[in-house]
Amino acid sequence: MDRMRKDGKSIIMISEELMELIGMCDRIIIMKDGTISNELMRDPEMDENYLIASMV
């Protein structure tokens, strides 16, 4: 996956593991009821609490 990212490829990752998403994703898109409700870019300050607050 890292090689693909370095080659400029996009990877769609779906996970319920918040730390996995925070650690691996450059951008996190949150969907609710089939629509995008939030879009977050990689941020060194992001933690699980920040991500959960963005989901509510």
TORFIRO-652547 format. One record per atom (N, C-alpha, C): residue in three letters; atom name; x, y, z. Coordinates in steps of 0.001 Angstrom, whole numbers. Example, Ala and Ser with C-alpha at 12.3 -4.5 7.8 and 13.67 -1.06 7.14 Angstrom:
2
pafi residuo = ALA atomo = N X = 13190 Y = -5690 Z = 7800
pafi residuo = ALA atomo = CA X = 12300 Y = -4500 Z = 7800
pafi residuo = ALA atomo = C X = 13200 Y = -3300 Z = 7800
pafi residuo = SER atomo = N X = 12850 Y = -2250 Z = 7080
pafi residuo = SER atomo = CA X = 13670 Y = -1060 Z = 7140
pafi residuo = SER atomo = C X = 12900 Y = 30 Z = 7870
//
This chain:
56
pafi residuo = MET atomo = N X = 832 Y = -1191 Z = 0
pafi residuo = MET atomo = CA X = 0 Y = 0 Z = 0
pafi residuo = MET atomo = C X = 875 Y = 1253 Z = 0
pafi residuo = ASP atomo = N X = 1987 Y = 1204 Z = 747
pafi residuo = ASP atomo = CA X = 2853 Y = 2385 Z = 806
pafi residuo = ASP atomo = C X = 3471 Y = 2672 Z = -555
pafi residuo = ARG atomo = N X = 3881 Y = 1620 Z = -1274
pafi residuo = ARG atomo = CA X = 4442 Y = 1805 Z = -2613
pafi residuo = ARG atomo = C X = 3412 Y = 2410 Z = -3558
pafi residuo = MET atomo = N X = 2186 Y = 1932 Z = -3485
pafi residuo = MET atomo = CA X = 1123 Y = 2467 Z = -4337
pafi residuo = MET atomo = C X = 882 Y = 3941 Z = -4025
pafi residuo = ARG atomo = N X = 875 Y = 4298 Z = -2748
pafi residuo = ARG atomo = CA X = 677 Y = 5692 Z = -2350
pafi residuo = ARG atomo = C X = 1800 Y = 6559 Z = -2891
pafi residuo = LYS atomo = N X = 3036 Y = 6081 Z = -2775
pafi residuo = LYS atomo = CA X = 4185 Y = 6830 Z = -3284
pafi residuo = LYS atomo = C X = 4137 Y = 6980 Z = -4800
pafi residuo = ASP atomo = N X = 3499 Y = 6018 Z = -5473
pafi residuo = ASP atomo = CA X = 3336 Y = 6082 Z = -6930
pafi residuo = ASP atomo = C X = 2169 Y = 6973 Z = -7340
pafi residuo = GLY atomo = N X = 1490 Y = 7589 Z = -6344
pafi residuo = GLY atomo = CA X = 392 Y = 8499 Z = -6641
pafi residuo = GLY atomo = C X = -959 Y = 7827 Z = -6802
pafi residuo = LYS atomo = N X = -1055 Y = 6574 Z = -6435
pafi residuo = LYS atomo = CA X = -2320 Y = 5844 Z = -6540
pafi residuo = LYS atomo = C X = -3213 Y = 6177 Z = -5348
pafi residuo = SER atomo = N X = -4500 Y = 6097 Z = -5560
pafi residuo = SER atomo = CA X = -5468 Y = 6282 Z = -4479
pafi residuo = SER atomo = C X = -5879 Y = 4917 Z = -3946
pafi residuo = ILE atomo = N X = -6062 Y = 4850 Z = -2651
pafi residuo = ILE atomo = CA X = -6499 Y = 3618 Z = -2001
pafi residuo = ILE atomo = C X = -7712 Y = 3950 Z = -1150
pafi residuo = ILE atomo = N X = -8778 Y = 3220 Z = -1330
pafi residuo = ILE atomo = CA X = -9959 Y = 3395 Z = -496
pafi residuo = ILE atomo = C X = -9893 Y = 2352 Z = 611
pafi residuo = MET atomo = N X = -9901 Y = 2831 Z = 1838
pafi residuo = MET atomo = CA X = -9798 Y = 1963 Z = 3004
pafi residuo = MET atomo = C X = -11045 Y = 2159 Z = 3850
pafi residuo = ILE atomo = N X = -11686 Y = 1075 Z = 4205
pafi residuo = ILE atomo = CA X = -12873 Y = 1129 Z = 5052
pafi residuo = ILE atomo = C X = -12534 Y = 384 Z = 6341
pafi residuo = SER atomo = N X = -12700 Y = 1057 Z = 7479
pafi residuo = SER atomo = CA X = -12352 Y = 427 Z = 8745
pafi residuo = SER atomo = C X = -13141 Y = 1047 Z = 9878
pafi residuo = GLU atomo = N X = -13390 Y = 257 Z = 10896
pafi residuo = GLU atomo = CA X = -13982 Y = 752 Z = 12130
pafi residuo = GLU atomo = C X = -12895 Y = 1041 Z = 13163
pafi residuo = GLU atomo = N X = -11653 Y = 674 Z = 12856
pafi residuo = GLU atomo = CA X = -10527 Y = 894 Z = 13767
pafi residuo = GLU atomo = C X = -10008 Y = 2312 Z = 13589
pafi residuo = LEU atomo = N X = -10359 Y = 3196 Z = 14510
pafi residuo = LEU atomo = CA X = -10043 Y = 4612 Z = 14364
pafi residuo = LEU atomo = C X = -8546 Y = 4876 Z = 14342
pafi residuo = MET atomo = N X = -7772 Y = 4219 Z = 15194
pafi residuo = MET atomo = CA X = -6325 Y = 4442 Z = 15210
pafi residuo = MET atomo = C X = -5687 Y = 3980 Z = 13903
pafi residuo = GLU atomo = N X = -6220 Y = 2932 Z = 13308
pafi residuo = GLU atomo = CA X = -5737 Y = 2460 Z = 12011
pafi residuo = GLU atomo = C X = -5975 Y = 3534 Z = 10945
pafi residuo = LEU atomo = N X = -7159 Y = 4110 Z = 10941
pafi residuo = LEU atomo = CA X = -7471 Y = 5174 Z = 9983
pafi residuo = LEU atomo = C X = -6582 Y = 6391 Z = 10203
pafi residuo = ILE atomo = N X = -6430 Y = 6809 Z = 11448
pafi residuo = ILE atomo = CA X = -5616 Y = 7978 Z = 11764
pafi residuo = ILE atomo = C X = -4170 Y = 7754 Z = 11325
pafi residuo = GLY atomo = N X = -3652 Y = 6547 Z = 11550
pafi residuo = GLY atomo = CA X = -2264 Y = 6257 Z = 11236
pafi residuo = GLY atomo = C X = -1969 Y = 6046 Z = 9767
pafi residuo = MET atomo = N X = -2967 Y = 5614 Z = 8994
pafi residuo = MET atomo = CA X = -2696 Y = 5227 Z = 7613
pafi residuo = MET atomo = C X = -3257 Y = 6175 Z = 6561
pafi residuo = CYS atomo = N X = -4211 Y = 7010 Z = 6916
pafi residuo = CYS atomo = CA X = -4922 Y = 7792 Z = 5898
pafi residuo = CYS atomo = C X = -4439 Y = 9232 Z = 5818
pafi residuo = ASP atomo = N X = -4320 Y = 9735 Z = 4584
pafi residuo = ASP atomo = CA X = -4030 Y = 11150 Z = 4361
pafi residuo = ASP atomo = C X = -5308 Y = 11976 Z = 4448
pafi residuo = ARG atomo = N X = -6438 Y = 11324 Z = 4159
pafi residuo = ARG atomo = CA X = -7737 Y = 12000 Z = 4197
pafi residuo = ARG atomo = C X = -8773 Y = 10998 Z = 4677
pafi residuo = ILE atomo = N X = -9621 Y = 11435 Z = 5586
pafi residuo = ILE atomo = CA X = -10698 Y = 10587 Z = 6110
pafi residuo = ILE atomo = C X = -12020 Y = 11248 Z = 5740
pafi residuo = ILE atomo = N X = -12876 Y = 10484 Z = 5081
pafi residuo = ILE atomo = CA X = -14207 Y = 10973 Z = 4732
pafi residuo = ILE atomo = C X = -15209 Y = 10200 Z = 5569
pafi residuo = ILE atomo = N X = -16049 Y = 10930 Z = 6278
pafi residuo = ILE atomo = CA X = -17057 Y = 10337 Z = 7149
pafi residuo = ILE atomo = C X = -18400 Y = 10400 Z = 6434
pafi residuo = MET atomo = N X = -19060 Y = 9244 Z = 6350
pafi residuo = MET atomo = CA X = -20377 Y = 9184 Z = 5725
pafi residuo = MET atomo = C X = -21422 Y = 8848 Z = 6773
pafi residuo = LYS atomo = N X = -22586 Y = 9479 Z = 6632
pafi residuo = LYS atomo = CA X = -23709 Y = 9206 Z = 7523
pafi residuo = LYS atomo = C X = -24970 Y = 9175 Z = 6673
pafi residuo = ASP atomo = N X = -25749 Y = 8125 Z = 6823
pafi residuo = ASP atomo = CA X = -26991 Y = 7956 Z = 6056
pafi residuo = ASP atomo = C X = -26754 Y = 8079 Z = 4556
pafi residuo = GLY atomo = N X = -25606 Y = 7553 Z = 4084
pafi residuo = GLY atomo = CA X = -25333 Y = 7505 Z = 2653
pafi residuo = GLY atomo = C X = -24789 Y = 8788 Z = 2043
pafi residuo = THR atomo = N X = -24541 Y = 9807 Z = 2860
pafi residuo = THR atomo = CA X = -23978 Y = 11051 Z = 2333
pafi residuo = THR atomo = C X = -22724 Y = 11426 Z = 3124
pafi residuo = ILE atomo = N X = -21842 Y = 12171 Z = 2489
pafi residuo = ILE atomo = CA X = -20624 Y = 12618 Z = 3151
pafi residuo = ILE atomo = C X = -20987 Y = 13698 Z = 4163
pafi residuo = SER atomo = N X = -20626 Y = 13460 Z = 5415
pafi residuo = SER atomo = CA X = -20949 Y = 14432 Z = 6463
pafi residuo = SER atomo = C X = -19717 Y = 15216 Z = 6921
pafi residuo = ASN atomo = N X = -18507 Y = 14702 Z = 6616
pafi residuo = ASN atomo = CA X = -17301 Y = 15406 Z = 7020
pafi residuo = ASN atomo = C X = -16113 Y = 14870 Z = 6238
pafi residuo = GLU atomo = N X = -15130 Y = 15722 Z = 6030
pafi residuo = GLU atomo = CA X = -13883 Y = 15336 Z = 5366
pafi residuo = GLU atomo = C X = -12724 Y = 15925 Z = 6167
pafi residuo = LEU atomo = N X = -11812 Y = 15066 Z = 6585
pafi residuo = LEU atomo = CA X = -10698 Y = 15479 Z = 7433
pafi residuo = LEU atomo = C X = -9380 Y = 15153 Z = 6738
pafi residuo = MET atomo = N X = -8451 Y = 16088 Z = 6761
pafi residuo = MET atomo = CA X = -7124 Y = 15864 Z = 6207
pafi residuo = MET atomo = C X = -6195 Y = 15427 Z = 7341
pafi residuo = ARG atomo = N X = -5104 Y = 14744 Z = 6972
pafi residuo = ARG atomo = CA X = -4128 Y = 14295 Z = 7973
pafi residuo = ARG atomo = C X = -3696 Y = 15477 Z = 8839
pafi residuo = ASP atomo = N X = -3678 Y = 15243 Z = 10144
pafi residuo = ASP atomo = CA X = -3326 Y = 16297 Z = 11103
pafi residuo = ASP atomo = C X = -2623 Y = 15634 Z = 12284
pafi residuo = PRO atomo = N X = -1411 Y = 16076 Z = 12607
pafi residuo = PRO atomo = CA X = -706 Y = 15452 Z = 13736
pafi residuo = PRO atomo = C X = -1451 Y = 15583 Z = 15067
pafi residuo = GLU atomo = N X = -2372 Y = 16528 Z = 15154
pafi residuo = GLU atomo = CA X = -3146 Y = 16719 Z = 16388
pafi residuo = GLU atomo = C X = -4360 Y = 15797 Z = 16471
pafi residuo = MET atomo = N X = -4681 Y = 15089 Z = 15374
pafi residuo = MET atomo = CA X = -5885 Y = 14247 Z = 15362
pafi residuo = MET atomo = C X = -5695 Y = 13047 Z = 16274
pafi residuo = ASP atomo = N X = -6709 Y = 12777 Z = 17078
pafi residuo = ASP atomo = CA X = -6737 Y = 11580 Z = 17897
pafi residuo = ASP atomo = C X = -8135 Y = 10979 Z = 17812
pafi residuo = GLU atomo = N X = -8342 Y = 9880 Z = 18531
pafi residuo = GLU atomo = CA X = -9646 Y = 9207 Z = 18475
pafi residuo = GLU atomo = C X = -10781 Y = 10129 Z = 18892
pafi residuo = ASN atomo = N X = -10579 Y = 10928 Z = 19939
pafi residuo = ASN atomo = CA X = -11637 Y = 11819 Z = 20420
pafi residuo = ASN atomo = C X = -12026 Y = 12853 Z = 19358
pafi residuo = TYR atomo = N X = -11032 Y = 13411 Z = 18676
pafi residuo = TYR atomo = CA X = -11295 Y = 14380 Z = 17612
pafi residuo = TYR atomo = C X = -12104 Y = 13729 Z = 16491
pafi residuo = LEU atomo = N X = -11703 Y = 12506 Z = 16129
pafi residuo = LEU atomo = CA X = -12402 Y = 11809 Z = 15054
pafi residuo = LEU atomo = C X = -13831 Y = 11464 Z = 15457
pafi residuo = ILE atomo = N X = -14034 Y = 11008 Z = 16673
pafi residuo = ILE atomo = CA X = -15373 Y = 10685 Z = 17164
pafi residuo = ILE atomo = C X = -16246 Y = 11934 Z = 17183
pafi residuo = ALA atomo = N X = -15701 Y = 13056 Z = 17643
pafi residuo = ALA atomo = CA X = -16467 Y = 14308 Z = 17661
pafi residuo = ALA atomo = C X = -16881 Y = 14719 Z = 16251
pafi residuo = SER atomo = N X = -16052 Y = 14413 Z = 15260
pafi residuo = SER atomo = CA X = -16375 Y = 14738 Z = 13869
pafi residuo = SER atomo = C X = -17470 Y = 13838 Z = 13313
pafi residuo = MET atomo = N X = -17662 Y = 12679 Z = 13943
pafi residuo = MET atomo = CA X = -18670 Y = 11721 Z = 13478
pafi residuo = MET atomo = C X = -20054 Y = 12024 Z = 14018
pafi residuo = VAL atomo = N X = -20112 Y = 12718 Z = 15129
pafi residuo = VAL atomo = CA X = -21400 Y = 12956 Z = 15794
pafi residuo = VAL atomo = C X = -22141 Y = 14100 Z = 15152
//
